[in-house]
């Protein structure tokens, strides 16, 4: 007869393997991703996979304090993505930078336009 | 008996959640440009980590912990579209192009 603990052990091990595969694919996107927003998106996804790992470990070890850690990791990941998006916005348009000063002026004008709208 | 039901539902949630996370990662690798990858990561990735969190909350068999896991799931459901939309809007405004297969760009002049 299969015990409930055995079911959980098999399922959590399988989930760890599948999540590890997903982690490897996402890390490949972080390394290879052609543009900066691609890497930011992959880092956001990496936070989600880390939350999944923490939840699976919480099931495996029956230590439910891990759930609070997962929630706070989600909060930090969201704030990190917002901060990275602000950074991309503050770099200005990537297509128009003939020189540093001209790109700076373009950024200023763009920011003023954004405020008006 | 109740132990078997809880274990079976938890095992199902674990497998389905990690498969959703794997689908999101495959989409992140295979899709052609940032805007389609954003769609894959924010939808399937959120469901994946949310289901895994729900499995952890359910397996503890404690209403307080289940309520915390549910609150975390709702928090991810609220913040994932916000961060993905913010990132896509920012990338579009800073001039990152759509993929070669895209046929239409509705917010080009805004």
Backbone of each chain as ProteinMPNN parsed JSONL, in Angstrom:
{"seq_chain_A": "XXXXXXXXXXXXXXXXXXXXXXXXXXXXXXXXXXXXXXXXXXXXXXXXXXXXXXXXXXXXXXXXXXXXXXXXXXXXXXXXXXXXXXXXXXXXXXXXXXXXXXXXXXXXXXXXXXXXX", "coords_chain_A": {"N_chain_A": [[0.852, -1.209, 0.0], [0.511, 2.187, -0.85], [1.793, 4.888, 0.912], [0.6, 8.146, 2.032], [2.776, 9.86, 2.458], [4.698, 8.789, 0.768], [3.573, 9.3, -1.747], [3.716, 12.116, -1.734], [6.467, 12.44, -1.574], [7.422, 11.384, -4.033], [6.062, 13.054, -5.859], [7.026, 15.61, -5.157], [9.718, 15.343, -5.673], [9.655, 14.954, -8.464], [8.571, 17.434, -9.194], [10.652, 19.105, -8.41], [12.621, 18.344, -10.256], [11.43, 19.103, -12.707], [11.158, 21.853, -12.282], [13.822, 22.51, -12.083], [14.671, 22.113, -14.725], [13.162, 24.153, -15.961], [14.383, 26.316, -14.727], [16.967, 26.177, -15.799], [16.457, 26.728, -18.515], [15.469, 29.358, -18.284], [17.66, 30.684, -17.211], [19.337, 30.463, -19.375], [18.086, 32.264, -21.076], [18.521, 34.631, -19.67], [21.297, 34.867, -19.93], [21.704, 34.843, -22.715], [19.857, 36.578, -23.804], [18.962, 38.995, -26.177], [18.485, 41.764, -25.74], [18.335, 44.34, -23.167], [15.719, 44.605, -21.815], [14.767, 41.969, -22.265], [16.446, 40.471, -20.608], [15.708, 41.519, -18.137], [13.069, 40.685, -17.975], [13.485, 37.913, -17.938], [14.793, 37.693, -15.507], [12.719, 38.394, -13.804], [11.029, 36.23, -14.226], [12.717, 34.289, -13.211], [12.601, 34.883, -10.501], [9.972, 34.048, -10.019], [10.265, 31.273, -10.466], [12.004, 30.666, -8.401], [10.346, 31.141, -6.233], [8.566, 29.039, -6.637], [10.321, 26.862, -6.2], [10.864, 27.262, -3.444], [8.322, 26.818, -2.411], [7.951, 24.099, -3.061], [9.983, 22.945, -1.542], [8.977, 23.6, 0.946], [6.77, 21.91, 1.027], [8.103, 19.458, 0.919], [9.702, 19.346, 3.238], [7.834, 19.827, 5.197], [7.821, 22.264, 6.537], [6.352, 25.031, 7.311], [6.954, 27.692, 7.446], [8.378, 28.531, 5.314], [6.619, 29.496, 3.416], [6.007, 32.136, 4.013], [8.472, 33.252, 3.457], [8.538, 32.857, 0.702], [6.466, 34.568, -0.107], [7.491, 37.083, 0.629], [9.712, 37.123, -1.023], [8.455, 37.291, -3.496], [7.397, 39.887, -3.319], [9.772, 41.417, -3.229], [10.829, 40.731, -5.726], [8.939, 41.849, -7.472], [9.268, 44.598, -6.886], [11.911, 44.886, -7.737], [11.68, 44.449, -10.489], [10.112, 46.66, -11.209], [11.91, 48.71, -10.553], [14.015, 48.165, -12.35], [12.649, 48.639, -14.727], [12.208, 51.384, -14.516], [14.856, 52.163, -14.725], [15.499, 51.427, -17.369], [13.777, 53.169, -18.661], [14.901, 55.62, -17.913], [17.245, 55.604, -19.312], [16.582, 56.478, -21.798], [15.744, 56.84, -25.34], [16.886, 54.202, -27.4], [17.463, 54.398, -30.037], [18.172, 56.937, -30.845], [20.943, 58.239, -30.358], [23.294, 60.075, -31.157], [25.33, 61.588, -29.938], [26.538, 62.08, -26.571], [25.521, 64.404, -25.281], [23.437, 65.213, -26.962], [21.724, 63.01, -26.761], [21.104, 63.266, -24.112], [19.63, 65.677, -24.069], [17.45, 64.876, -25.598], [16.319, 63.004, -23.889], [15.516, 64.65, -21.803], [13.538, 66.222, -23.096], [11.725, 64.258, -23.803], [10.927, 63.375, -21.318], [9.625, 65.653, -20.346], [7.504, 65.788, -22.154], [6.172, 63.449, -21.491], [5.291, 64.072, -18.955], [3.441, 66.066, -19.482], [1.414, 64.725, -20.791]], "CA_chain_A": [[0.0, 0.0, 0.0], [1.29, 3.425, -0.923], [1.437, 5.837, 1.959], [0.542, 9.536, 1.554], [4.12, 10.449, 2.461], [5.408, 8.34, -0.43], [3.024, 10.079, -2.876], [4.263, 13.472, -1.677], [7.905, 12.393, -1.853], [7.612, 11.21, -5.474], [5.583, 14.237, -6.592], [7.878, 16.776, -4.938], [10.972, 15.143, -6.411], [9.388, 15.235, -9.882], [8.403, 18.878, -9.348], [11.985, 19.726, -8.333], [13.326, 18.108, -11.522], [10.823, 19.935, -13.763], [11.509, 23.245, -12.002], [15.233, 22.685, -12.432], [14.707, 22.273, -16.184], [12.672, 25.506, -16.251], [15.409, 27.251, -14.259], [18.083, 26.188, -16.761], [16.007, 27.446, -19.717], [15.361, 30.777, -17.993], [19.017, 31.222, -17.077], [19.859, 30.629, -20.742], [17.547, 33.515, -21.624], [19.209, 35.743, -19.011], [22.651, 35.0, -20.474], [21.741, 35.066, -24.157], [18.836, 37.513, -24.24], [19.666, 40.0, -26.968], [18.342, 43.136, -25.247], [18.226, 44.496, -21.708], [14.404, 44.197, -21.292], [14.667, 40.508, -22.247], [17.105, 39.969, -19.399], [14.903, 41.903, -16.971], [11.914, 39.779, -17.96], [13.932, 36.583, -17.518], [15.06, 37.76, -14.061], [11.41, 38.354, -13.151], [10.601, 34.83, -14.295], [13.593, 33.556, -12.298], [12.019, 35.05, -9.162], [8.815, 33.156, -9.932], [10.718, 29.886, -10.324], [12.555, 30.53, -7.046], [9.187, 31.002, -5.339], [8.105, 27.664, -6.797], [11.269, 25.993, -5.488], [10.663, 27.403, -2.006], [7.06, 26.157, -2.057], [8.149, 22.645, -3.122], [10.776, 22.571, -0.361], [8.074, 23.673, 2.1], [5.996, 20.668, 1.052], [8.99, 18.31, 1.147], [10.184, 19.305, 4.613], [6.711, 20.152, 6.086], [8.198, 23.427, 7.357], [5.472, 25.95, 6.58], [7.435, 29.074, 7.502], [8.918, 28.846, 3.991], [5.612, 30.186, 2.598], [6.207, 33.572, 4.247], [9.679, 33.642, 2.723], [8.174, 32.926, -0.707], [5.663, 35.776, -0.332], [8.343, 38.28, 0.664], [10.541, 37.096, -2.234], [7.625, 37.824, -4.571], [7.345, 41.348, -3.164], [11.071, 41.981, -3.629], [10.971, 40.571, -7.17], [8.104, 42.862, -8.133], [9.915, 45.914, -6.759], [13.118, 44.883, -8.571], [11.281, 44.634, -11.886], [9.703, 48.054, -11.37], [13.102, 49.554, -10.527], [14.726, 47.958, -13.616], [11.892, 49.321, -15.784], [12.533, 52.807, -14.385], [16.222, 52.351, -15.224], [15.44, 51.4, -18.835], [13.118, 54.408, -19.081], [15.77, 56.765, -17.711], [18.31, 55.603, -20.31], [16.103, 57.155, -22.99], [15.535, 56.034, -26.552], [18.148, 53.598, -27.825], [17.699, 54.609, -31.469], [18.65, 58.291, -31.129], [22.02, 58.768, -29.514], [24.502, 60.394, -31.908], [26.356, 61.946, -28.953], [26.017, 62.006, -25.205], [24.746, 65.588, -24.927], [22.198, 65.2, -27.737], [20.852, 61.997, -26.164], [20.624, 63.806, -22.844], [18.571, 66.634, -24.366], [16.277, 64.119, -26.048], [15.695, 62.419, -22.709], [14.825, 65.709, -21.079], [12.318, 66.607, -23.797], [10.787, 63.132, -23.715], [10.368, 63.32, -19.984], [8.67, 66.748, -20.233], [6.308, 65.398, -22.896], [5.468, 62.444, -20.722], [4.613, 64.7, -17.828], [2.294, 66.839, -19.958], [0.329, 63.831, -21.138]], "C_chain_A": [[0.882, 1.25, 0.0], [0.838, 4.357, 0.193], [1.358, 7.248, 1.379], [1.919, 10.181, 1.496], [4.909, 10.041, 1.231], [4.913, 9.091, -1.665], [3.661, 11.455, -2.917], [5.74, 13.471, -2.035], [8.167, 12.291, -3.352], [7.226, 12.489, -6.219], [6.508, 15.42, -6.392], [9.233, 16.595, -5.622], [10.788, 15.424, -7.892], [9.254, 16.733, -10.117], [9.746, 19.584, -9.286], [12.742, 19.545, -9.639], [12.781, 19.019, -12.624], [11.187, 21.403, -13.556], [12.986, 23.511, -12.312], [15.44, 22.87, -13.92], [14.277, 23.687, -16.577], [13.705, 26.542, -15.851], [16.556, 27.339, -15.259], [17.689, 26.965, -18.021], [15.966, 28.953, -19.475], [16.733, 31.426, -17.832], [19.656, 31.399, -18.453], [19.336, 31.927, -21.349], [18.21, 34.717, -20.957], [20.578, 35.961, -19.655], [22.598, 35.452, -21.926], [20.864, 36.217, -24.618], [19.4, 38.722, -24.949], [19.568, 41.413, -26.394], [18.211, 43.145, -23.728], [16.836, 44.149, -21.178], [14.176, 42.694, -21.304], [15.278, 39.943, -20.976], [16.304, 40.312, -18.154], [13.703, 40.978, -16.836], [12.315, 38.39, -17.476], [14.269, 36.575, -16.031], [13.756, 37.725, -13.267], [10.883, 36.919, -13.089], [11.426, 33.949, -13.344], [13.098, 33.687, -10.86], [10.816, 34.133, -8.973], [9.225, 31.712, -9.732], [11.314, 29.652, -8.938], [11.433, 30.396, -6.021], [8.634, 29.583, -5.412], [9.006, 26.679, -6.075], [11.037, 26.047, -3.984], [9.385, 26.689, -1.574], [7.228, 24.639, -2.071], [8.969, 22.165, -1.926], [9.912, 22.63, 0.897], [7.213, 22.423, 2.195], [6.887, 19.498, 1.475], [9.41, 18.203, 2.611], [9.075, 19.548, 5.645], [7.048, 21.33, 7.008], [7.513, 24.633, 6.733], [5.903, 27.404, 6.685], [8.009, 29.514, 6.161], [7.927, 29.644, 3.143], [5.733, 31.694, 2.769], [7.427, 34.079, 3.49], [9.354, 33.787, 1.236], [7.386, 34.196, -1.007], [6.55, 37.017, -0.337], [9.294, 38.302, -0.527], [9.752, 37.614, -3.434], [7.526, 39.337, -4.525], [8.64, 41.988, -3.651], [11.265, 41.877, -5.143], [10.147, 41.577, -7.942], [8.763, 44.229, -8.07], [11.168, 45.988, -7.624], [12.759, 45.099, -10.029], [10.857, 46.074, -12.149], [10.922, 48.973, -11.424], [13.906, 49.408, -11.818], [13.999, 48.658, -14.757], [12.137, 50.823, -15.736], [13.918, 53.091, -14.951], [16.242, 52.359, -16.745], [14.815, 52.685, -19.349], [14.074, 55.585, -18.966], [16.949, 56.755, -18.667], [17.889, 56.295, -21.591], [16.015, 56.243, -24.182], [16.861, 55.507, -27.057], [18.462, 53.92, -29.27], [18.331, 55.962, -31.745], [19.697, 58.687, -30.116], [23.266, 59.004, -30.352], [25.64, 60.824, -30.999], [25.709, 61.985, -27.582], [25.112, 63.193, -24.896], [23.414, 65.598, -25.681], [21.204, 64.188, -27.14], [20.272, 62.511, -24.853], [19.471, 64.784, -23.073], [17.294, 65.934, -24.796], [15.531, 63.522, -24.852], [14.901, 63.468, -21.938], [13.491, 66.051, -21.743], [11.259, 65.511, -23.669], [10.117, 63.096, -22.348], [9.325, 64.427, -19.8], [7.366, 66.392, -20.953], [5.482, 64.385, -22.121], [4.692, 63.057, -19.569], [3.35, 65.442, -18.285], [1.106, 65.92, -20.24], [-0.262, 63.254, -19.856]], "O_chain_A": [[1.856, 1.35, 0.745], [-0.357, 4.581, 0.386], [1.976, 7.527, 0.351], [2.202, 10.962, 0.587], [5.694, 10.826, 0.701], [5.706, 9.474, -2.526], [4.094, 11.921, -3.971], [6.221, 14.378, -2.714], [9.013, 13.005, -3.891], [7.957, 12.953, -7.094], [6.764, 16.167, -7.336], [9.83, 17.563, -6.094], [11.641, 16.051, -8.52], [9.757, 17.255, -11.112], [9.974, 20.55, -10.015], [13.427, 20.462, -10.093], [13.542, 19.628, -13.376], [11.488, 22.116, -14.512], [13.35, 24.602, -12.748], [16.271, 23.672, -14.345], [14.918, 24.339, -17.401], [13.89, 27.538, -16.55], [17.061, 28.425, -15.541], [18.475, 27.759, -18.537], [16.368, 29.737, -20.334], [16.95, 32.562, -18.255], [20.412, 32.343, -18.683], [20.067, 32.615, -22.062], [18.442, 35.73, -21.619], [20.978, 37.099, -19.899], [23.351, 36.337, -22.331], [21.086, 36.778, -25.691], [20.242, 39.421, -24.385], [20.506, 42.194, -26.557], [18.007, 42.11, -23.095], [16.75, 43.452, -20.167], [13.462, 42.179, -20.443], [14.71, 39.053, -20.342], [16.219, 39.51, -17.224], [13.359, 40.54, -15.738], [11.592, 37.76, -16.705], [14.059, 35.567, -15.357], [13.683, 37.114, -12.201], [10.371, 36.461, -12.067], [10.913, 32.998, -12.755], [13.161, 32.731, -10.086], [10.649, 33.52, -7.919], [8.622, 30.996, -8.932], [11.153, 28.575, -8.363], [11.548, 29.635, -5.061], [8.277, 28.993, -4.392], [8.521, 25.762, -5.412], [11.014, 25.012, -3.319], [9.344, 26.043, -0.527], [6.705, 23.956, -1.19], [8.688, 21.108, -1.361], [10.081, 21.82, 1.809], [6.948, 21.924, 3.289], [6.486, 18.657, 2.279], [9.468, 17.105, 3.165], [9.337, 19.484, 6.846], [6.591, 21.366, 8.15], [8.004, 25.199, 5.757], [5.28, 28.272, 6.073], [8.12, 30.71, 5.888], [8.335, 30.386, 2.249], [5.584, 32.449, 1.807], [7.424, 35.186, 2.952], [9.826, 34.716, 0.581], [7.603, 34.834, -2.037], [6.397, 37.896, -1.186], [9.653, 39.379, -1.003], [10.308, 38.297, -4.294], [7.565, 40.0, -5.562], [8.618, 42.972, -4.39], [11.789, 42.795, -5.774], [10.601, 42.105, -8.958], [8.816, 44.944, -9.071], [11.462, 47.041, -8.189], [13.441, 45.841, -10.736], [11.198, 46.646, -13.184], [10.973, 49.898, -12.234], [14.425, 50.396, -12.336], [14.636, 49.21, -15.654], [12.26, 51.469, -16.776], [14.138, 54.127, -15.579], [16.915, 53.191, -17.353], [15.263, 53.236, -20.355], [14.069, 56.465, -19.826], [17.604, 57.784, -18.835], [18.742, 56.666, -22.398], [16.187, 55.029, -24.069], [17.843, 56.244, -27.142], [19.599, 53.742, -29.706], [18.971, 56.132, -32.783], [19.405, 59.376, -29.138], [24.211, 58.219, -30.274], [26.794, 60.472, -31.245], [24.486, 61.931, -27.454], [24.045, 63.015, -24.308], [22.381, 65.949, -25.111], [20.01, 64.466, -27.027], [19.119, 62.24, -24.517], [18.462, 64.738, -22.37], [16.194, 66.335, -24.415], [14.301, 63.527, -24.797], [13.784, 63.223, -21.485], [12.459, 66.16, -21.081], [10.076, 65.781, -23.459], [8.921, 62.828, -22.225], [8.28, 64.205, -19.189], [6.273, 66.65, -20.449], [4.253, 64.453, -22.097], [3.586, 62.625, -19.244], [2.334, 65.454, -17.59], [-0.045, 66.267, -19.973], [-1.203, 62.463, -19.912]]}, "seq_chain_B": "XXXXXXXXXXXXXXXXXXXXXXXXXXXXXXXXXXXXXXXXXXXXXXXXXXXXXXXXXXXXXXXXXXXXXXXXXXXXXXXXXXXXXXXXXXXXXXXXXXXXXXXXXXXXXX", "coords_chain_B": {"N_chain_B": [[-8.004, 8.347, 5.442], [-8.551, 11.011, 4.728], [-5.995, 11.916, 4.659], [-4.971, 10.689, 2.37], [-6.468, 11.962, 0.366], [-5.674, 14.641, 0.65], [-2.94, 14.339, 0.131], [-2.999, 13.418, -2.521], [-4.202, 15.567, -3.904], [-2.336, 17.575, -3.343], [-0.072, 16.492, -4.6], [-0.922, 16.522, -7.254], [-1.242, 19.298, -7.644], [1.421, 20.101, -7.318], [2.725, 18.832, -9.518], [1.303, 19.886, -11.732], [1.68, 22.632, -11.37], [4.502, 22.882, -11.582], [4.778, 22.033, -14.195], [3.481, 24.099, -15.538], [5.282, 26.173, -14.952], [7.476, 25.203, -16.371], [6.426, 25.344, -18.961], [6.208, 28.108, -19.211], [8.923, 28.769, -19.164], [9.839, 27.503, -21.489], [8.405, 28.962, -23.361], [9.625, 31.415, -22.925], [12.11, 30.946, -23.999], [11.613, 30.173, -26.652], [9.911, 31.982, -27.995], [9.584, 34.814, -30.285], [10.094, 37.672, -29.767], [10.444, 40.382, -27.317], [7.879, 41.168, -26.488], [6.099, 39.065, -26.9], [7.353, 37.164, -25.324], [7.023, 38.292, -22.832], [4.319, 37.94, -22.448], [4.172, 35.132, -22.22], [5.783, 34.661, -19.9], [4.513, 36.183, -17.901], [1.906, 35.184, -17.701], [1.825, 32.211, -17.693], [3.955, 31.733, -15.945], [3.133, 33.007, -13.563], [0.851, 31.504, -12.894], [2.076, 29.028, -12.515], [3.918, 29.395, -10.267], [2.031, 30.227, -8.422], [0.295, 27.998, -8.172], [2.06, 26.154, -7.049], [2.589, 27.371, -4.607], [0.044, 27.262, -3.518], [-0.21, 24.512, -3.243], [1.661, 24.05, -1.213], [0.405, 25.466, 0.854], [-1.946, 23.999, 1.128], [-1.054, 21.487, 1.89], [-0.14, 21.809, 4.445], [-2.366, 21.726, 6.074], [-3.506, 23.661, 7.723], [-5.558, 26.295, 8.527], [-4.673, 28.966, 8.809], [-2.174, 29.042, 7.555], [-2.906, 28.238, 5.001], [-4.496, 30.413, 4.33], [-2.534, 32.392, 4.212], [-1.015, 31.456, 2.058], [-2.927, 31.665, 0.025], [-3.261, 34.441, 0.036], [-0.743, 35.194, -0.866], [-0.822, 34.104, -3.471], [-2.895, 35.657, -4.604], [-1.627, 38.105, -4.458], [0.503, 37.724, -6.291], [-1.024, 37.391, -8.597], [-2.024, 39.941, -8.836], [0.26, 41.579, -9.139], [1.862, 40.613, -11.243], [0.775, 41.193, -13.924], [0.982, 43.972, -13.786], [3.771, 44.514, -13.559], [4.69, 43.327, -15.934], [3.336, 44.765, -17.914], [4.302, 47.309, -17.405], [7.016, 46.94, -17.998], [6.876, 46.256, -20.733], [5.729, 48.564, -21.837], [7.677, 50.444, -21.21], [9.855, 49.391, -22.67], [8.869, 49.605, -25.259], [8.619, 52.368, -25.468], [11.283, 53.11, -25.274], [12.246, 52.334, -27.7], [12.715, 49.644, -28.456], [12.34, 47.146, -30.853], [9.48, 45.439, -32.318], [9.075, 41.904, -33.036], [10.056, 40.264, -36.158], [7.888, 38.995, -37.223], [5.647, 40.387, -36.513], [2.677, 42.174, -37.357], [1.435, 44.564, -36.858], [1.442, 47.61, -35.04], [0.059, 49.119, -32.52], [0.532, 51.248, -30.754], [2.457, 52.959, -31.773], [2.749, 55.719, -32.326], [2.309, 56.976, -29.974]], "CA_chain_B": [[-8.622, 8.655, 4.152], [-8.362, 12.427, 4.4], [-4.577, 12.071, 4.337], [-4.763, 10.312, 0.974], [-7.041, 12.992, -0.518], [-4.797, 15.817, 0.695], [-1.684, 14.019, -0.549], [-3.22, 13.331, -3.969], [-4.422, 16.917, -4.45], [-1.063, 18.287, -3.278], [0.818, 15.972, -5.649], [-1.426, 17.033, -8.537], [-0.909, 20.726, -7.734], [2.877, 20.209, -7.501], [3.117, 18.463, -10.883], [0.725, 20.825, -12.696], [2.339, 23.933, -11.204], [5.854, 22.892, -12.144], [4.666, 21.953, -15.658], [3.187, 25.462, -16.002], [6.539, 26.929, -14.914], [8.305, 24.733, -17.491], [5.856, 25.897, -20.193], [6.599, 29.51, -19.274], [10.343, 28.86, -19.502], [9.983, 27.155, -22.902], [7.949, 30.127, -24.106], [10.639, 32.462, -22.795], [13.24, 30.654, -24.884], [11.262, 29.92, -28.043], [9.132, 33.04, -28.651], [10.527, 35.614, -31.075], [10.528, 38.99, -29.296], [10.19, 40.679, -25.904], [6.465, 41.372, -26.15], [5.479, 37.743, -26.783], [7.953, 36.49, -24.167], [6.393, 38.877, -21.661], [3.022, 37.279, -22.314], [4.405, 33.782, -21.696], [6.313, 34.653, -18.532], [3.625, 36.744, -16.884], [0.707, 34.363, -17.474], [2.101, 30.839, -17.264], [4.84, 31.766, -14.783], [2.353, 33.338, -12.372], [0.022, 30.35, -12.534], [2.951, 27.981, -12.005], [4.367, 29.611, -8.887], [0.855, 30.3, -7.57], [-0.19, 26.65, -7.856], [2.999, 25.516, -6.117], [2.352, 27.973, -3.286], [-1.228, 26.723, -3.048], [0.055, 23.142, -2.802], [2.315, 24.129, 0.093], [-0.587, 25.879, 1.837], [-2.924, 22.934, 1.331], [-0.455, 20.32, 2.526], [0.083, 22.065, 5.878], [-3.64, 21.453, 6.736], [-3.703, 24.67, 8.751], [-6.259, 27.38, 7.831], [-3.897, 30.211, 8.804], [-1.127, 28.938, 6.535], [-3.587, 28.229, 3.706], [-4.897, 31.792, 4.044], [-1.339, 33.13, 3.796], [-0.663, 31.024, 0.699], [-3.907, 32.259, -0.874], [-2.943, 35.866, -0.067], [0.417, 35.301, -1.753], [-1.269, 33.84, -4.841], [-3.619, 36.85, -5.067], [-0.628, 39.162, -4.653], [1.185, 37.488, -7.573], [-1.975, 37.642, -9.681], [-2.184, 41.384, -9.0], [1.468, 42.319, -9.503], [2.521, 40.151, -12.478], [0.409, 41.996, -15.09], [1.473, 45.342, -13.632], [5.191, 44.607, -13.893], [4.892, 42.985, -17.348], [2.855, 45.882, -18.724], [5.259, 48.41, -17.218], [8.242, 46.625, -18.735], [6.614, 46.322, -22.175], [5.507, 49.967, -22.184], [8.986, 51.086, -21.153], [10.685, 48.936, -23.787], [8.33, 50.183, -26.497], [8.929, 53.788, -25.493], [12.709, 53.325, -25.516], [12.624, 52.022, -29.066], [12.983, 48.244, -28.777], [11.406, 46.821, -31.926], [8.731, 44.189, -32.29], [9.69, 40.863, -33.85], [9.864, 40.392, -37.603], [6.608, 38.41, -37.619], [4.531, 41.236, -36.109], [2.088, 42.869, -38.497], [0.759, 45.8, -36.502], [1.918, 48.225, -33.8], [-1.01, 50.084, -32.274], [0.908, 52.419, -29.945], [3.723, 53.473, -32.288], [2.827, 57.18, -32.328], [1.94, 57.541, -28.682]], "C_chain_B": [[-8.359, 10.098, 3.748], [-6.905, 12.703, 4.049], [-4.308, 11.749, 2.88], [-5.287, 11.383, 0.027], [-6.126, 14.211, -0.554], [-3.496, 15.552, -0.052], [-1.867, 13.986, -2.058], [-3.399, 14.716, -4.576], [-3.125, 17.718, -4.435], [-0.11, 17.83, -4.377], [0.401, 16.485, -7.013], [-1.052, 18.5, -8.719], [0.591, 20.922, -7.975], [3.258, 19.94, -8.948], [2.594, 19.502, -11.884], [1.407, 22.189, -12.604], [3.729, 23.945, -11.808], [5.809, 22.741, -13.663], [4.312, 23.321, -16.245], [4.459, 26.309, -16.011], [7.456, 26.514, -16.06], [7.777, 25.285, -18.813], [6.231, 27.367, -20.345], [8.058, 29.65, -19.68], [10.578, 28.508, -20.97], [9.518, 28.321, -23.768], [8.97, 31.247, -24.074], [11.801, 32.226, -23.747], [12.821, 30.676, -26.348], [10.594, 31.103, -28.736], [10.055, 34.114, -29.235], [10.951, 36.947, -30.476], [10.049, 39.248, -27.874], [8.706, 40.66, -25.57], [5.73, 40.04, -26.057], [6.058, 36.973, -25.601], [7.34, 36.984, -22.868], [5.056, 38.21, -21.38], [3.195, 35.881, -21.726], [4.806, 33.819, -20.225], [5.279, 35.148, -17.544], [2.403, 35.857, -16.666], [1.073, 32.986, -16.913], [3.0, 30.809, -16.032], [4.092, 32.062, -13.502], [1.502, 32.16, -11.929], [0.89, 29.234, -11.944], [3.352, 28.211, -10.568], [3.18, 29.702, -7.942], [0.326, 28.93, -7.2], [0.744, 25.944, -6.889], [2.816, 26.052, -4.697], [1.075, 27.425, -2.667], [-1.055, 25.294, -2.549], [0.7, 23.143, -1.424], [1.324, 24.53, 1.174], [-1.561, 24.772, 2.161], [-2.335, 21.789, 2.136], [-0.235, 20.54, 4.017], [-1.165, 21.755, 6.696], [-3.881, 22.392, 7.917], [-4.376, 25.866, 8.08], [-5.455, 28.676, 7.771], [-2.847, 30.185, 7.7], [-1.745, 28.914, 5.138], [-4.028, 29.638, 3.323], [-3.708, 32.622, 3.599], [-0.927, 32.755, 2.375], [-1.624, 31.622, -0.326], [-3.631, 33.752, -1.063], [-1.735, 36.079, -0.969], [0.046, 35.087, -3.205], [-1.987, 35.07, -5.409], [-2.648, 38.0, -5.323], [0.116, 38.971, -5.974], [0.247, 37.784, -8.735], [-2.152, 39.139, -9.912], [-0.924, 42.029, -9.562], [2.083, 41.867, -10.825], [2.074, 40.932, -13.712], [0.933, 43.419, -15.012], [2.936, 45.434, -14.063], [5.433, 44.293, -15.365], [4.456, 44.138, -18.25], [3.804, 47.067, -18.633], [6.519, 48.17, -18.032], [8.017, 46.748, -20.245], [6.434, 47.761, -22.618], [6.843, 50.71, -22.222], [9.852, 50.698, -22.343], [10.189, 49.53, -25.095], [8.695, 51.648, -26.604], [10.413, 54.032, -25.73], [13.168, 52.754, -26.84], [13.032, 50.601, -29.343], [11.901, 47.76, -29.739], [10.622, 45.55, -31.631], [9.44, 43.175, -33.183], [9.335, 40.996, -35.32], [8.503, 39.858, -38.035], [5.425, 39.301, -37.272], [4.001, 42.002, -37.313], [1.57, 44.25, -38.126], [1.257, 46.293, -35.141], [0.966, 49.354, -33.444], [-0.547, 51.32, -31.526], [2.202, 53.036, -30.456], [3.832, 54.991, -32.101], [2.456, 57.787, -30.992], [3.096, 57.552, -27.709]], "O_chain_B": [[-8.0, 10.389, 2.607], [-6.602, 13.594, 3.255], [-3.524, 12.431, 2.221], [-4.656, 11.69, -0.984], [-5.831, 14.751, -1.62], [-2.999, 16.415, -0.776], [-1.007, 14.461, -2.801], [-2.83, 15.019, -5.625], [-2.831, 18.451, -5.379], [0.57, 18.641, -5.006], [1.244, 16.842, -7.836], [-0.606, 18.91, -9.791], [0.989, 21.8, -8.74], [4.014, 20.704, -9.549], [3.327, 19.947, -12.768], [1.68, 22.825, -13.621], [4.106, 24.909, -12.474], [6.686, 23.252, -14.358], [4.786, 23.67, -17.326], [4.697, 27.069, -16.95], [8.133, 27.353, -16.655], [8.558, 25.654, -19.69], [6.534, 27.83, -21.444], [8.404, 30.544, -20.452], [11.411, 29.128, -21.631], [10.143, 28.639, -24.78], [9.164, 31.949, -25.066], [12.409, 33.173, -24.245], [13.577, 31.141, -27.2], [10.697, 31.225, -29.957], [11.169, 34.308, -28.75], [12.104, 37.335, -30.665], [9.333, 38.431, -27.295], [8.312, 40.195, -24.501], [4.832, 39.89, -25.229], [5.343, 36.214, -24.945], [7.156, 36.218, -21.922], [4.704, 37.949, -20.23], [2.445, 35.488, -20.832], [4.24, 33.099, -19.403], [5.167, 34.596, -16.45], [1.903, 35.782, -15.543], [0.681, 32.637, -15.799], [2.829, 29.952, -15.165], [4.364, 31.455, -12.466], [1.432, 31.846, -10.74], [0.488, 28.574, -10.986], [3.157, 27.336, -9.725], [3.287, 29.303, -6.782], [-0.053, 28.702, -6.052], [0.29, 25.217, -6.005], [2.877, 25.304, -3.721], [1.014, 27.156, -1.467], [-1.669, 24.899, -1.558], [0.339, 22.34, -0.564], [1.378, 24.008, 2.287], [-1.966, 24.605, 3.312], [-3.019, 21.188, 2.965], [-0.152, 19.576, 4.779], [-1.055, 21.538, 7.903], [-4.387, 21.985, 8.963], [-3.811, 26.415, 7.134], [-5.544, 29.411, 6.787], [-2.649, 31.175, 6.996], [-1.192, 29.49, 4.201], [-3.953, 30.026, 2.157], [-3.838, 33.464, 2.71], [-0.539, 33.615, 1.584], [-1.208, 32.037, -1.408], [-3.747, 34.274, -2.171], [-1.701, 37.031, -1.749], [0.534, 35.798, -4.084], [-1.729, 35.481, -6.54], [-2.813, 38.769, -6.27], [0.34, 39.938, -6.702], [0.662, 38.359, -9.741], [-2.4, 39.57, -11.039], [-1.022, 42.94, -10.384], [2.764, 42.659, -11.476], [2.934, 41.315, -14.505], [1.287, 44.013, -16.03], [3.306, 46.318, -14.836], [6.287, 44.919, -15.992], [5.128, 44.451, -19.234], [4.081, 47.741, -19.624], [7.032, 49.083, -18.68], [8.867, 47.283, -20.957], [6.938, 48.146, -23.674], [7.109, 51.495, -23.133], [10.502, 51.546, -22.955], [10.99, 49.917, -25.946], [9.039, 52.131, -27.682], [10.781, 55.047, -26.323], [14.372, 52.692, -27.092], [13.649, 50.345, -30.377], [10.709, 47.932, -29.488], [11.025, 44.713, -30.824], [10.299, 43.538, -33.987], [8.428, 41.744, -35.686], [8.01, 40.225, -39.102], [4.303, 39.013, -37.689], [4.765, 42.427, -38.179], [1.287, 45.045, -39.022], [1.466, 45.507, -34.217], [1.06, 50.441, -34.014], [-1.182, 52.367, -31.649], [2.973, 53.583, -29.668], [4.902, 55.491, -31.754], [2.302, 59.004, -30.892], [2.942, 58.0, -26.573]]}, "name": "protein", "num_of_chains": 2, "seq": "XXXXXXXXXXXXXXXXXXXXXXXXXXXXXXXXXXXXXXXXXXXXXXXXXXXXXXXXXXXXXXXXXXXXXXXXXXXXXXXXXXXXXXXXXXXXXXXXXXXXXXXXXXXXXXXXXXXXXXXXXXXXXXXXXXXXXXXXXXXXXXXXXXXXXXXXXXXXXXXXXXXXXXXXXXXXXXXXXXXXXXXXXXXXXXXXXXXXXXXXXXXXXXXXXXXXXXXXXXXXXXXXXXX"}
